Amino acid sequence: MSSDASHSPMVSGAAQRYAEALFDLALEEGALERVEADFKTLSALSASSSDFRAFLASPVYGADEKARAVAAIAAKAGVSDLVRKFIGVVAANRRLFALEGIIVAFTRRLADHRGEVSAEAVSAAPLNDEQTKRLRGEIERVVGKAVNLSVKVDKDLLGGMIVKVGSKMIDSSLKTKLNRLKSVMKEA
């Protein structure tokens, strides 16, 4: 849900446990795809509103206030009953600050369930559909599995791209190359 393209959010143990519980429930109810779609909707809402992200993290508001506000937002966004109830439990337990991590953990668990590998590409400029398709194909060729690819833009890269697949990272960004050149020049 973060708009910062330079990092993936940390997933706490609590976020992992909540995500796993929701995954099990959604699997049992045959609602995995619906929960995935609901979480994409919530992520998009959060990414577009720094006020919403600040509200979720703020200790100023009580659990009841947060639960009512988030329930209203989720209902207006057309989120399923399962996800609305789940968010209500998260709010009642004062864990809304972990919602971003829960969504990330759920998405990872779902990809694992599907036999997919998650990959993230960060580029200096937006990729068009054909470039995204070619990049996904190349990553799939290398890892030998289907790839769930998320693409972000980081204008600070100047050019090139950073691709992360699991714990492996390939950094071909111009920014990194210039920093390496700068380090070599300092040593000379």
N, C-alpha and C positions, 0 to 999 in steps of 0.2 A: 504494500500500500504506500510505501515511501516513494517519493518522486526522485530521490537521489539515485542516479544511475550508477554510482560508483561503488555501491555495496548492497549485499543482500541482508535482510534483517536477521538478527540473531533469533534463534528459536530456543526459548527457555524450556526447562523440564516440564513446567506446568503447561505451557502452550502445547508441547508435544503430547501430554496426557489428554488434554481437552480434545485435540485434533484426532487422536486415536479413538477416543470414545465416540466422537461424532462420526468418524469413518465407519466404525463397527455398526452403529445405529443406521447410518445411511445405507450400508451394504445390506443389512438385514431387511430394510424397507425398500430396497431397489431404487434408491434415490441418489446414488453417487453423482450422476451427471447433473441433476438438479442442484445439489449442494455446490458442485463445482461452478455452475452458472451463477448461483446466488453470491458466492464468494467473489467471483469476477466483478459482479455488479457492485458489491460493497467496496472492493479494492479500488474500482474506478471512482466511486464517490469520494473515498478517502484521499486518493491521489489528487483529486481536483479541489480539495478543500483543506487548507492548512488549519482552519478553524475547527473542523471536525476532528482532525488528528489531535489538536491541542485539547479539545474537549475530552476525548477518550483518555488522554494521559493525565488530565488535571485532577489533583486530589481535592480541589475546592468543591466539586459537586458530589453529592451523595450517591450511593448505589441506586436508590429509587429514582432520583432525577435522571441519572444516566440511562437506566433501564427504560424509562418512559420515552426519553428522547430517541434512543437508538431503535426502540420498537416502532415508533412513529416513522422514523426514517426508513427502516426496513420495510414496513407496510407500504409506504408510498412508493418504494422502489420495486414492489411486487415480489419480495423475497418470500420463499415458501414458509409454511407454518413450522416445519422442522427447524429451519435455520433461525426463524424468529424466536422460537422457544429456546433453542440452544443459546442464542445471544442473551436472552433473558436470564438463563442460568449463569452465564459468564458474568453478566452485570451484577446479579445478586451476590455472586461470590467475589465481587470487587476485582475482577480480572480483565476488564475491558481494555486496559492498557496493553494486554497481551494479544489482542485480537489480530493484529498484523502477523505475529508469530504463529498463531493458531492457523491462520489462512495459509501461510507458507508451509507449515508442517502437514496440513491436510493435503495440499497440492502435491507435495513430495510423496506422501503416502499413496495417494491415488495414482501417481505416475508409476510408482513401484508396483502397485497392484496390476497395472496395465502392462507391465514389462517395458515401460518407457524409461529413457534416461533424460533427466532434466539438464538443459544447457541454457546458458545466458550469453548473449552477445551484446557488447556495448560498442557502439560505433560513433564516429565523429559526426556523421550525417545520417538522416533517416534512410533505411533500406526500403526499396520498393518490393512489391510482391515477388517478382522474379528473383531478385537478389536473396530475399529471405528463403525462398524455396531452394535455391542452389546451395545456400549455406547449410540449411537443414539436411539436404541430401548428402553433402560432403561430410558433415558430422556423423550422420547415420552410417555412411560407408566406413568411416574410421572406427566407430564404436561397435558396429554390427547390431544395433538395436534401433527401435523407433525413438525419435528424439522429440521431446516437448521443449520447444525453443521459445524463449522470451527474448525480445530485442528491445534495447533501450538506446537512447542517444545521450552522449555526454560531450557537449561542445568543447570542453577543456582538452579533449584528446588531439585536436588539431587535424588529425587524419588517421587512417588505419582503424584497427579494431582489437578488442579484447574478447576472447571467447573462453568461457568457463564451462567445463563439463565435469560434473562431480567435483573432485578436489583438484583437478588438473586445470591449469590456466595457460592459454596461449596469448601472449601480449605482443601484438604487432603494431601497436599504436605509435604514431609519430612522436607523441609526448615522451614515451618511454625511451624511444631511440635517441631523441635529443638529450634526455637526461643521462643516458649511458655515454653519449659523446662528450657531454659536459664533464662527467666524472673522469673519462680518459684524458681529456685536455688538462684537467687539474693535476693529474698524476704526472703528466709529461713535463 
